[in-house]
Amino acid sequence: MVDLQNVCKACEGTGMLADDEEWQYKCTVCGGSGHFFPGDSPEPSNLINVDENNRILD
C-alpha cells in the first residue's frame, strides 16, 4: 500500500523526472526513491553533473 502523505511531489512517486526534451533522469529531490519524508532535505547530497545544455548526466 502506498503512503500518499510521503510521496515526493516533484516526481509524483515515480522516482524519475523529465526535461522539456523528454530526457529522463533520477529525481534530484527524493534521490529516485519516490518518497520524501518530513525532515528530509530537498537539496541533493552531492553536486549534479550536467552537460553543456544543462542536461543531468546520470
N, C-alpha and C positions, 0 to 999 in steps of 0.2 A: 504494500500500500504506500502511496506517495504522500509525504508530508508537505502539503501545499504552503504551509507557513514558511518553510525553509528552502523553497525553490528559488534559485538565482533568477532575479528579474531581468538581468542583462541577456541571458541566453534562454530564458524560459524553461530551464531544467534540462536542456539538451546537452549542455557542455560544449557546444560549438557556436561560433559566430560567423558571419559572412560580411564581406565588404560590398561596396556598390558594384563591383565587377564579379560578384558571386564566388570570390576566393574564400574558402572556408578555413577556419583556424580554431584552435582550442580557446575557450572563453578565458579572457585575462582576469575577470573578476572572481570567478569561482575556481579557476585552475583546471577546468574541464570536468569537474565532478557533478555539476548541475545543482549543487546545494550551497547555500550561503546562510550561515548561522549568525545569530546576534553576537557581536563582538569580533567577528571576522573582519579583516582589513580588506577593502576593495582594491588596494594597491598591490601590484604584482611584487613577489618576493625578490625578483631579480630584474635586471634590465631586459627590455624586449628587443630582440634582434629584428631589424626591418631592412628592406631593400631600398633602392633609390626612389621608388614610388610609394614608400611608407607602407608596404605590404608586410605583414608579420611573417617571419621565416621560422617555421616550427621544425 
